C-alpha cells in the first residue's frame, strides 16, 4: 500500500507497487502492493472497463434481474450483509479517495459507505508523521456525519516498500523498541487530535506476518512486539486521543504465524485480518479452516476479548469469483466486525474495476439495498377544544289560569265608567257589564 508521487502524462502510469490511478496534477498518494496485487491503470481505461456512467453509475448487464448474476441468489436474503456493520472501500489515498465516496454511494443506490480508509505513505518519516494537508480532506469527510469511521494504516518504518534486507529490518525494529522513533508517532497523534480525528482506528504495521514491507515481524518477533508497544504507548500519551489500534495480519501463515507477533491485549483494541481470494486455500471454506485463517482469527479474538475487522479484502488470483464475495459477506454478516473495507482497484475491486462482472453484481445485490430508516413518528395533531354552545334559556311566560279576568279599567267617557270583568264574569251577570255612574 505505497505512496508514490507521480507526474501526470495522460498515459498509463505503470508501477507494480502503485496499483492505482493518478487523477490530478499534484502528487497523489496511492495504495498499491509490491507483491503483484496491483497494476497501474489510467482513468480512460478505467471508464472503459467499468462501463461507468456520468456521476459514477454503472450500466447493469442486459438480461436477467438487476443484481442477480449467474449462480447468485436473486434476493440475497440469507446472505445479505448486516446493515449496521460499517463498510467502505479503499478508493485512493488522497483527496481523490474522498471524492469517489459519493460515486460509490450512488452506485449502491444510496447506501452510505460509512468507513473512509487510507494509508500514510511509507517512504519518509515526514510522511509517516501525517502531513496535515494529506489528512485534512479525510477530516472534513469524517466530520460531515457523526456515524462515520476513519481508518488509517500507519507504516512502522520508512522505506517501507524498498526491499530492505532482513538484517537491516531487525536492526531497525530493535531501534524502534528502544524508543528511537517515538517522536514520529507522537507527532502523528497530535496532528490527528488537532484535526478532530481523535477517534481514528489506526492499523500500524499491517500484514506484519508477510515479506512485503520493511515493518515485517519475522526478522525479530520479540523486537517487533516491543516496538508496537512503544508506538501505542507514545500515541496514547497525547491528550484528547481516543484511538483504537487494529492488529491486522494477512490471512494464513505466510513468513511467520501471526500469533507470534501479537503484542499483548493491553496494546490491541481490534484483531483484524487482510484476506484476499488467493492461496493458501482455493475455496472459501479453506480460507476459513486453514491454520491462521479466518476461523483462527475469530477464535483468537474471542479468547482475548477483542472484536474483529477486515481492513482489506477483495478478489485476486481466483479471478472473477462471486462465490468468494458471497462467502466474505456472509462471514462478516455472521461475525459482525467493527468494520470492513474492500480494496477497489483492479484486480481486487468491484466498482472501479471492470474485470469482475459476476462478482460485481453479487456485491451490488447484497450491499446496495437501502439502509433501514426509522419510521418517522407522526407529529400529533392537537385536538381543538370545542367552543361550548350556549344553552338557550327559554323564556317561560308567566302561568295564568285559562280565562282568568283581566282587570283593565276603561277610562270613563263622561260620568260613567265600567269595569271589564272578563267574559266568564259577565256571563254570571247575565251578559251585562258592571258599571258605575259618578255623581248621581
Residue pairs with C-beta under 8 A, 6 or more apart in sequence:
1 31
1 32
1 33
1 119
1 122
1 153
1 206
2 17
2 18
2 30
2 31
2 32
2 33
2 34
2 121
2 122
2 123
2 160
2 161
3 29
3 30
3 93
3 119
3 120
3 121
3 122
3 123
3 127
4 15
4 17
4 18
4 29
4 30
4 32
4 121
4 123
5 27
5 28
6 13
6 15
6 18
6 22
6 27
6 28
6 30
7 22
8 22
8 24
8 25
10 42
11 42
12 40
12 41
12 42
12 45
13 21
13 22
13 40
13 42
14 39
14 40
15 32
15 40
16 32
16 34
16 36
16 38
16 39
17 32
17 33
17 34
17 38
17 161
18 30
18 32
18 38
18 40
19 30
19 31
19 32
19 33
19 37
19 38
19 39
19 40
19 345
19 346
20 30
20 31
20 32
20 38
20 40
20 41
20 92
20 93
20 345
21 30
21 40
21 41
21 42
21 43
21 46
21 92
21 96
21 345
22 28
22 30
22 42
23 43
23 92
23 96
24 95
24 96
28 92
28 93
28 94
28 96
29 93
29 94
29 118
29 119
29 121
29 134
30 92
30 93
30 94
31 38
31 90
31 92
31 93
31 118
31 119
31 343
31 345
32 38
32 40
33 212
34 161
34 163
34 212
35 210
35 211
35 212
37 276
37 316
37 343
37 347
37 348
38 345
38 346
38 347
38 348
39 346
39 347
41 49
41 345
41 346
46 52
46 352
46 353
46 354
48 354
49 346
49 353
49 354
49 355
50 58
50 351
50 352
50 353
50 354
51 58
51 59
51 354
52 58
53 59
55 103
55 106
56 100
56 102
56 103
56 104
56 106
56 107
57 106
57 107
58 107
58 351
58 360
58 364
60 66
60 67
60 361
61 69
61 357
61 361
64 70
65 74
66 365
67 361
67 364
67 365
67 368
68 74
68 361
68 365
69 322
69 357
69 358
69 361
69 362
69 365
70 358
71 322
71 323
71 358
72 322
72 326
72 358
72 361
72 362
72 365
73 79
73 365
74 365
76 365
76 366
79 326
79 329
79 330
79 333
79 366
80 329
80 333
80 366
80 369
81 87
81 329
81 330
81 332
81 333
81 366
81 367
82 332
82 333
82 336
83 369
83 371
83 372
85 332
85 333
85 336
85 337
85 339
85 340
86 114
86 115
86 147
86 149
86 338
86 339
86 340
87 113
87 114
87 115
87 339
87 340
87 341
87 342
87 367
88 101
88 113
88 114
88 115
88 116
88 117
88 149
88 151
88 339
88 340
88 341
88 342
89 104
89 113
89 117
89 341
89 342
89 343
89 344
89 349
89 351
90 97
90 117
90 118
90 119
90 312
90 341
90 342
90 343
90 344
90 345
91 97
91 100
91 101
91 104
91 344
91 352
92 100
92 118
93 118
93 119
93 121
94 118
94 134
94 137
95 137
97 116
97 118
98 116
98 137
98 138
98 140
98 141
100 352
101 113
101 116
101 141
103 351
104 113
104 344
104 351
105 111
105 112
105 113
107 351
107 364
107 368
108 364
108 367
108 368
109 368
109 369
109 370
110 370
110 371
111 367
111 368
111 369
111 370
111 371
112 145
112 371
114 145
114 147
114 148
114 149
115 148
115 149
115 150
115 151
115 339
115 340
115 341
116 138
116 141
116 142
116 148
116 149
116 150
116 151
117 151
117 152
117 153
117 311
117 341
118 138
118 151
118 152
118 153
119 152
119 153
119 155
120 127
120 128
120 130
120 134
120 152
120 153
120 154
120 155
120 188
121 127
121 128
121 134
121 155
122 128
122 155
122 157
122 158
122 159
122 160
122 161
122 213
122 214
122 215
123 158
123 159
123 160
124 158
125 158
125 181
125 184
127 134
128 154
128 155
128 158
128 184
128 188
129 184
129 187
129 188
129 191
130 152
130 187
130 188
130 191
130 192
132 191
132 194
132 195
135 191
135 192
135 195
135 197
136 195
138 150
138 152
138 197
139 150
139 195
139 196
139 197
141 148
141 150
142 148
142 149
142 150
142 196
142 197
143 196
149 201
149 339
150 197
150 199
150 200
150 201
151 200
151 201
151 203
151 246
151 311
151 339
151 341
152 192
152 197
152 200
152 201
152 202
152 203
153 203
153 204
153 206
153 311
154 185
154 188
154 202
154 203
154 204
154 205
155 204
155 205
155 213
155 214
155 215
156 176
156 204
156 205
156 215
156 227
156 228
156 231
157 164
157 169
157 172
157 173
157 176
157 181
157 213
157 214
157 215
158 214
159 214
160 213
160 214
160 215
161 212
161 213
161 214
162 214
164 172
164 214
166 218
166 219
167 219
169 214
169 216
169 219
169 220
170 219
170 220
170 223
172 214
173 219
173 220
173 223
173 224
173 227
174 220
174 223
175 181
176 223
176 226
176 227
176 230
176 231
177 223
177 226
177 227
177 230
179 230
181 227
181 230
181 231
182 230
182 231
182 234
185 231
185 234
185 235
186 234
186 235
186 237
186 238
188 235
189 234
189 235
189 236
189 237
189 238
189 241
189 243
190 238
192 198
192 200
192 241
192 243
193 238
193 239
193 240
193 241
198 240
198 241
198 242
198 243
199 242
199 243
199 244
200 243
200 244
201 243
201 244
201 246
201 270
201 309
201 338
201 339
202 235
202 243
202 244
202 245
202 246
203 246
203 248
203 272
203 311
204 215
204 228
204 231
204 232
204 245
205 213
205 215
205 217
205 224
205 228
206 213
206 248
206 249
206 272
206 274
206 311
206 312
207 213
207 216
207 248
207 249
207 250
207 254
207 274
208 215
208 216
208 217
208 224
208 249
208 258
208 261
209 216
209 217
209 218
209 249
209 250
209 253
209 254
209 255
209 256
209 257
209 258
209 261
209 292
210 216
210 249
210 250
210 254
210 255
211 218
211 254
211 255
216 224
216 255
217 224
217 225
217 255
217 256
217 258
217 260
217 261
218 255
218 256
221 256
221 260
221 261
224 261
224 263
225 261
225 262
225 263
225 264
226 263
228 247
228 263
228 267
229 263
229 264
229 267
232 245
232 263
232 267
233 267
235 241
235 243
236 243
244 269
244 270
244 338
245 267
245 268
245 269
245 270
246 268
246 269
246 270
246 271
246 272
246 309
246 311
246 338
247 262
247 263
247 268
247 270
247 271
247 272
248 271
248 272
248 273
248 274
248 309
248 311
248 312
249 258
249 261
249 272
249 273
249 274
249 292
250 258
250 273
250 274
250 275
251 273
251 274
251 275
251 276
251 280
251 287
251 290
251 292
251 293
251 294
251 297
252 279
252 280
252 281
252 290
252 291
252 292
252 293
253 280
253 291
253 292
254 292
257 291
257 292
258 292
259 292
259 300
262 268
265 304
265 305
265 306
268 304
268 306
269 306
270 306
270 307
270 308
270 309
270 338
271 297
271 300
271 301
271 304
271 306
271 307
271 308
271 309
272 308
272 309
272 310
272 311
273 294
273 297
273 308
273 309
273 310
274 310
274 311
274 312
274 313
275 287
275 294
275 310
275 312
275 313
275 328
276 312
276 313
276 314
276 315
276 316
276 317
276 343
276 348
277 314
277 315
277 316
277 317
277 318
277 321
277 324
278 316
278 317
278 318
279 317
280 286
280 290
280 293
281 287
281 290
281 293
282 318
283 323
284 323
284 324
284 327
284 328
284 331
285 327
286 293
287 293
287 294
287 327
288 294
288 295
288 331
289 295
290 296
294 331
297 308
298 308
298 335
301 307
301 308
307 337
307 338
308 335
308 337
308 338
309 337
309 338
309 339
309 340
310 328
310 332
310 337
310 339
310 340
310 341
311 339
311 340
311 341
312 341
312 343
313 328
313 340
313 341
313 342
313 343
314 342
314 343
314 344
314 348
314 349
314 350
315 321
315 324
315 325
315 347
315 348
315 349
315 350
315 356
315 359
316 347
316 348
318 324
319 347
319 356
320 355
320 356
320 357
320 358
320 359
321 356
321 359
322 358
322 359
322 361
322 362
324 359
325 350
325 359
325 362
325 363
325 366
326 362
326 366
329 363
329 366
329 367
332 340
342 348
342 349
342 350
342 363
343 349
344 350
344 351
344 352
344 353
345 352
345 353
346 352
346 353
346 354
346 355
347 353
347 355
347 356
349 356
350 356
350 359
350 360
350 363
350 364
351 360
403 422
403 423
403 424
404 422
405 420
405 421
405 422
405 424
405 425
406 420
406 422
407 419
407 420
407 421
408 420
409 417
409 419
409 420
410 417
410 418
410 419
410 420
411 417
412 438
415 437
415 438
415 439
416 435
416 436
416 437
416 438
417 435
417 436
417 438
418 433
418 434
418 435
418 436
419 433
419 434
419 435
419 436
420 433
421 429
421 433
421 434
425 434
426 432
426 433
